[in-house]
Every structure is written in structure tokens, then in C-alpha cells.
Amino acid sequence: MAIVINGSGTVTGLSVGGLPDGTVDSGTLATNSVVTSKIVDGTIANADINDLAASKLTGTVATANIADNAITLAKMASGTDGNIISYDASGNPVAIATGSDGQVLTSTGAGSPPAFEALPAGGLSEADTWYLDTQFSIDGNNTSILTNLSRTGSAMGTGMTESSGVFTFPSTGHWLITFQMSYRAYVDVNYFYSYIQESTNSGSSYGTAIQNAGNVKSTGSAVYGTNVIQRIVDVTNAGTHRVRFATFSSNGTSTSKVQSGTETQMTFIKLGAT
């Protein structure tokens, strides 16, 4: 085997098989002399690769280099039992604190992570019934406002406030108002009217919200009848909204009467928020 060293220092005429094992060390190789294309596929074993320090990997793995579904639950950081992962207003991941038993996950609006909160209380919050405690004759010339009113039992919630037949609401909301008027006559009465009247200016003026009519055909003795009317009122300002009840008869006062007791009553039920 002939070894020729030319004038440029290049060794020729020497095959790789002619080099004894271990005779070429890293000091013999020029810097950057071994390129990827000169490495035979499969010739470098895992054991030949030194471990890389974690500090050398920081920021070196791009998102595109992570395969879909490559990160398993086992590789995620530990958290608190019951927490849910969401995003904060900056778009960064955030853990939603575990709620209490019976709470539900609800939206807290844009720019804020959801939160576990208690369900709102269900059912009705206000119900109140009043009745006419003194029978009176219906005015045949002017509309009569019902006064002398008393509460039936106890109210659910705060209840209505009444003064001289005028009712004030304890809170805003949509309220269902029912007016049942029972009347009696001894002669023919062409019509009885019952009214629910509202004011939104603290009682300075009233308008008829709803009305209904009935009549009586005399048989020579007392004849009875009933008017029932209902109205859903949207109370947007409990400090200025007022309600009252009124009646009217087409004949004189001596022959037409509004019955007292629970035969004539008013009911107030809060259905929900305004």
C-alpha cells in the first residue's frame, strides 16, 4: 500500500479500510470537515449522543415541530382537583378555581374568566293580597276609589304599602296585579266597571291601565256579580310608581254596592326583574 502526500498536504492512495481502528481521533479531523451527507443513515446509535442540558433547549422547539396530540396528560403540569383551564383577558391560560358542591360554571362577561357560582334563587319573591273590609255603595256619578283595605294574612317578601287606597311597590320588576270586584244590586244595572289605575309620578296623576264591565238584571231581590281584571305592570321606579283600584255604576248609589271581605280583593305577585 502506497501512501502519497502531495504538495498541498492531501493524503491519497489510502483507503478507509487501511486505517487501523482508533487511529483517527477528533484532533486529526479539521473543524467542520464532517458534513451530514457523509454520515451513513443509521450509523449513530442513541448511546453515542450525549445528553443535552435542559438549559440548552429553552426556546429551541418551535410549535411547528410538535406533532399533533404529542403532549399527553401525563406531561402537563400538576394542578388542583376540580380546576378548569380557561383564558384570561390577555389570552393566557388560567385555572378556574374549583367551586363548591351545587355551584355551576357561569360566564362573568367579556374580558373575565368564567367562575363557579351559586344558582340564582328560583320561584316567586313577592306575593301579597288585600281585601275590602267595609262594604260601600258605588257612586253613580263619579268613579269611586276603593279605600278601607286590609291585608289578607301575611305577605311573601316585603309586601305592598297601602295608604288611602294607594299602593306603593317594595321593589322594581314585572308585577302581576289582579283585581276581583264583587258587586250587588237590587235593580237593573246596565253596567258596573272595575278599574286598575296607575301613576308613574308619585300619584300626581293617574291613568286607567285596564278596565272591565259587567251588568245585573234584577229579579226583584238582590243579584250578585263579579268582575275580574289583570294587568302586568313593569315597575321601573319603585319610588314613583303607584297603583289604585276604582269602580263605577251606571245607576244611583242606593242600589249598587261593592261587597266587602275576600269577595273583593287585590293580589300583587312579582314575576321577575324589570
Beta strands, then each sheet from edge to edge (+ up, - down):
strand 1: 4-5
strand 2: 11-12
strand 3: 84-87
strand 4: 93-96
strand 5: 104-106
strand 6: 115-117
strand 7: 127-132
strand 8: 136-137
strand 9: 144-145
strand 10: 149-151
strand 11: 161-163
strand 12: 166-168
strand 13: 173-185
strand 14: 189-199
strand 15: 207-216
strand 16: 223-235
strand 17: 242-249
strand 18: 256-258
strand 19: 261-272
sheet 1: 1+ 2-
sheet 2: 3+ 4-
sheet 3: 5+ 6-
sheet 4: 8+ 18- 13+ 19- 7+ 10-
sheet 5: 8+ 18- 13+ 16-
sheet 6: 9+ 17- 12+ 11-
sheet 7: 9+ 17- 14+ 15-
end
